[in-house]
């Protein structure tokens, strides 16, 4: 993964320091703009400055380019806001806090390229092991496009138990009656029932987590 830092592509300084976010969670986006897979570093840097950062800061009024990282068809990765900085791409304050944002330079008229997928996979394996989503999850949009969204599903990023945060599985187990509460959750008992979910770092948490993991494994093997 070739990472181009902000100073190399000529980024403007942000207007203010963005709030730190949960580590290890990301949503994938497309920029809707197109760049040739054979574009030079100079052309990509110009695209970062003019088509993305200037547009986001001067037209949208945001403090910086919206994304934490931007991946070009060449496979080169450009640092946007940087790791663990709150993005402006996910659709609102809460969603920007919950997930960082990685964008592929692609759109309806230019499909994502194999090198982009490889670079995004490297980013995920390096920084975002806790949870991967598409922009359309929880927000009304076509982003990041059907192909990228299907890739998320096919790679198992969205379906792996280990890639989901404890708070997500606590909620899902209650809502669907999975794991330790199979047959006892919301589906079976109604909205008034809430299981006693231990805090993530309490002595009881490992036991709860292992029971849920075993239950999910049994379901997948059937």
C-alpha positions in Angstrom: 0.0 0.0 0.0 1.6 3.3 -1.2 0.4 6.1 1.1 0.7 9.7 0.0 0.8 12.0 3.0 -1.0 15.4 3.2 2.2 17.4 2.8 3.1 15.6 -0.4 -0.2 16.2 -2.2 -0.3 19.8 -1.0 -3.2 19.7 1.4 -4.5 23.0 2.8 -4.5 23.1 6.6 -7.9 22.2 8.2 -9.9 25.1 9.6 -10.2 23.4 13.0 -9.1 20.2 14.7 -11.7 17.5 14.2 -12.9 15.4 17.1 -11.4 11.9 17.5 -13.7 9.0 16.8 -14.0 5.3 17.7 -11.0 3.5 16.4 -11.2 0.6 13.9 -14.6 1.3 12.3 -15.0 2.6 8.8 -17.6 3.2 6.0 -16.6 3.0 2.3 -17.6 5.6 -0.2 -17.2 6.6 -3.8 -16.3 10.1 -4.8 -18.5 10.0 -8.0 -15.5 11.6 -9.8 -13.4 9.8 -12.3 -9.6 9.6 -12.8 -7.8 7.3 -15.3 -6.1 4.2 -13.8 -2.9 5.4 -15.5 -3.0 8.9 -14.0 0.3 10.3 -12.7 0.9 11.2 -9.1 0.8 14.9 -10.1 -2.7 14.4 -11.7 -3.9 12.6 -8.6 -2.6 15.3 -6.3 -4.4 18.0 -8.4 -7.6 16.0 -8.1 -7.2 15.8 -4.3 -6.6 19.5 -4.1 -9.1 20.9 -6.6 -11.9 18.3 -7.0 -12.0 17.1 -3.4 -10.5 19.4 -0.8 -11.4 22.7 -2.4 -14.9 21.5 -3.1 -15.5 20.2 0.4 -14.0 23.3 2.1 -15.1 26.1 -0.2 -18.4 24.8 -1.5 -19.6 22.4 1.3 -18.2 24.6 4.0 -16.5 21.7 5.9 -13.2 22.1 7.8 -11.2 19.8 5.5 -11.6 17.1 2.8 -14.4 14.9 4.1 -12.6 11.5 4.0 -10.0 10.0 6.2 -8.3 8.3 3.2 -8.9 8.4 -0.6 -7.9 5.5 -2.8 -7.2 6.1 -6.5 -7.6 3.6 -9.4 -3.8 3.3 -9.5 -4.0 1.8 -6.0 -2.2 4.7 -4.3 -3.8 5.9 -1.0 -3.9 9.6 -0.2 -4.2 10.7 3.4 -7.3 12.9 3.8 -8.1 13.9 7.4 -5.9 11.0 8.6 -6.4 8.2 11.0 -8.9 8.5 13.8 -10.1 12.0 12.9 -13.8 12.6 12.7 -15.0 12.6 9.0 -17.7 14.7 7.3 -18.8 12.1 4.9 -21.2 9.7 6.6 -24.3 11.8 6.8 -24.4 13.5 10.2 -22.8 14.1 13.5 -23.5 10.7 15.1 -22.6 8.6 12.0 -19.4 10.6 11.5 -18.5 9.8 15.1 -19.2 6.1 14.8 -17.3 5.4 11.6 -14.3 6.9 9.8 -14.6 7.3 6.0 -12.5 5.8 3.1 -13.4 6.8 -0.4 -12.6 5.2 -3.7 -12.2 7.5 -6.6 -15.0 5.9 -8.6 -18.6 6.5 -9.6 -21.5 5.5 -11.8 -19.4 6.2 -14.9 -16.1 4.7 -13.7 -16.1 1.4 -11.8 -13.6 0.7 -9.0 -10.4 -0.9 -10.2 -8.7 -4.1 -8.9 -5.8 -2.1 -7.4 -8.3 0.0 -5.5 -9.9 -3.1 -3.9 -6.4 -4.3 -3.0 -5.5 -1.0 -1.4 -8.8 -0.8 0.5 -8.3 -4.3 1.8 -4.8 -3.3 3.1 -6.3 -0.3 4.9 -9.0 -2.4 6.5 -6.6 -5.1 7.6 -4.2 -2.4 9.0 -6.6 0.1 10.6 -10.3 -1.0 10.5 -10.6 -4.5 11.9 -13.5 -3.6 14.2 -16.2 -3.0 11.6 -16.7 -2.2 7.9 -19.8 -0.8 6.3 -21.0 1.0 3.2 -22.2 4.6 3.2 -25.7 3.3 2.4 -25.9 1.4 5.7 -28.0 3.7 7.8 -28.2 6.5 5.2 -30.3 6.9 2.1 -27.8 6.9 -0.7 -26.4 4.7 -3.6 -22.9 5.2 -2.3 -20.5 3.4 -2.5 -22.2 1.8 -5.6 -23.5 -1.8 -6.0 -20.1 -3.3 -6.9 -18.2 -2.0 -3.9 -21.1 -2.7 -1.6 -21.3 -6.3 -2.9 -17.5 -6.6 -2.4 -17.9 -5.7 1.3 -20.4 -8.6 1.6 -18.4 -11.1 -0.5 -15.2 -10.5 1.6 -17.1 -11.1 4.8 -16.2 -7.6 6.2 -19.9 -7.1 7.1 -20.7 -10.6 8.2 -17.7 -11.7 10.3 -18.5 -11.8 14.0 -15.0 -10.6 14.9 -15.4 -7.5 12.8 -18.4 -6.2 14.6 -18.1 -4.2 17.8 -19.5 -5.5 21.1 -22.2 -2.8 21.2 -23.6 -3.9 17.8 -23.8 -7.5 18.8 -25.3 -6.7 22.2 -28.1 -4.8 20.4 -28.5 -7.4 17.7 -28.6 -10.3 20.1 -31.4 -8.6 22.0 -33.3 -7.6 18.9 -33.2 -10.9 17.1 -32.9 -13.3 20.0 -29.4 -14.6 19.0 -26.7 -16.2 21.1 -27.3 -16.6 24.9 -30.8 -15.2 24.4 -32.0 -17.4 21.5 -35.7 -17.6 21.9 -35.7 -15.0 24.7 -34.9 -11.8 22.8 -37.2 -9.1 21.4 -38.6 -11.3 18.7 -39.9 -13.8 21.3 -40.6 -11.6 24.3 -41.6 -8.3 22.8 -40.2 -4.8 23.2 -40.4 -4.8 27.0 -37.7 -7.5 27.4 -34.1 -6.5 27.6 -31.3 -8.9 28.4 -28.8 -8.0 31.0 -25.8 -7.4 28.8 -22.5 -7.2 30.8 -20.2 -4.2 30.1 -17.5 -5.0 27.6 -14.7 -5.1 30.1 -16.4 -6.8 33.0 -15.4 -10.3 34.2 -18.6 -11.6 32.8 -18.1 -10.3 29.3 -15.7 -13.0 27.9 -18.2 -15.7 28.9 -21.1 -13.8 27.2 -19.0 -13.2 24.1 -17.9 -16.8 23.7 -21.5 -18.1 24.1 -22.6 -15.7 21.4 -19.7 -16.7 19.1 -20.5 -20.4 19.5 -24.1 -19.8 18.8 -23.4 -17.8 15.7 -20.9 -20.5 14.5 -23.6 -23.2 14.9 -26.0 -21.2 12.9 -23.5 -20.7 10.0 -22.7 -24.4 9.9 -26.3 -25.5 9.5 
